[in-house]
Amino acid sequence: MKKIKKTLCIIFATAVFVSGLSGDYAVSAAKKAVLKKKKITMNVGEKKQIKIARKNKKAKYKYVSAKKALATVTKKGVIKAKKSGKVKITVTEKLAKKTRKLGKVTVIIEDVQNVDVVPDVTAPAVVTPVTSAPTAKPVPAQTIVPTGTPTAAPTPTAQIIKAENADIEDELPSDYMTKQDGIRCTYEKITYYSEVTESDRVADVFLPPEYDPEKKYPVLYMLHGIGLGGSRFGQSNDADISVITANAITSGKAKEMIIVAPNCRCSDDPETDTHTAANYALYDLCIDDITGSLMPYMEENYNILTGRENTCVAGWSMGGREALYVGISHPELFGYIAAFCPAPGIFGYSREDMGTSEPGLFTEDTFTLSDEYKDNTYIFILRGIYDTVVGDNPLLYHQVLENNGVSHTYWENGVGHSWESGYYNFIKNVFVLDGE
């Protein structure tokens, strides 16, 4: 009996300790420091303070400006705007031996506008006497000497193509994905900090043939299928996506572009229980990872063209579902959207054979674009007629867009569950310049 009482006391004491510990942890987590504002607008010469909510008095905060020529920041987080432009300031917190990134503050700096002088209505009006001016002598015309430096030509802008004008090849060239000597994209691996996972993540970048770091390029974000986060679309110059893109660019069928292939499953944990709603939800988080972390990184580290007319989001299978989710949700960022054999989940469903159900990312009514973007966004959907993986979901997405009056290209091809033929036909129709 004594042993039983002693055991019960130990269990009770342990429970109290764990409960107190978890309570302290919950309080600690709730009090994490966060940035009050992630966007600040300033005038040249102005100073503003970066504000942090729930600051920890024992922590040290570090501020780093990505472009000190535009704006500097003091150790206390005071920004001084020096030149007009856009700059990001990274804020980190160091507590004990642990460093945590709070995020980035986007600072938009504008030139000081001239202020019109308002006359003092109380001052007596000054009457200027009218006098006859003497006849002016003619001034001989001066010869204008042209400057030695020609005026720089404006950067051509892309015109988002209309679906009815898209160039779609039903019979693809036999060599569209054949490796040719010396014709490849350049492969690079990047590491960026994700605000979603609060950790460093990697992505693959494919640069066009004869890439010039001084030249600006449009960008296509390409999202992989489920379970393929580790390999994505091939981590080498010889990957299919590299070959297809380089061949199309070199032959003049596609514009030069940068391809970015991230891991669109937003978790650092291994991908187990792949076909579950919980795992699918980790893919859906890529909407914030791409727009909030990856795109800003690309703007800071590569010479890219910004704006929706210079930005695509595309994907295959689960990545096709996510491309539709990201693009339809953010038409202000993406002028081009492609889904190659997209997976289910855009609308609610239940599959008894897999024991999986999802409420849907959209309803049939919300799977649409506002009037501003309905006819000004190029959407491409591929359905493989022999695709037994996603079934008729691509057809369903097409039908709903059609019913909602959203302009798009729907292409059925004699393929199974694949992306290559659709990708080729899609990249031919993006980033077309005005007048072409």
Secondary structure by P-SEA (a helix, b strand, c coil): caaaaaaaaaaaaaaaaaaaaaaaaaaaaaacccccccbbbbcccbbbbbccccccccbbbbbbbcccccccccccbbbbbccbbbbbbbbbbbcccbbbbcbbbbbbbbcccbbbbbccccccbbbbbbbbbcccccccbbbbbbbccccccccccccccccccbbbbccccccccccccccccbbbbbbbbbccccbbbbbbbbbcccccccbbbbbbbbbbcccccccccccccccaaaaaaaaaaaaccccbbbbbbcccccccccccccccaaaaaaaacaaaaaaccaaaaaaaccccccccccbbbbbccaaaaaaaaaaaaccccccbbbbcccccccccccccccccccccccccccccccccccccbbbbbbbccccccccaaaaaaaaaaaaacccbbbbbcccccccaaaaaaaaacccccccc
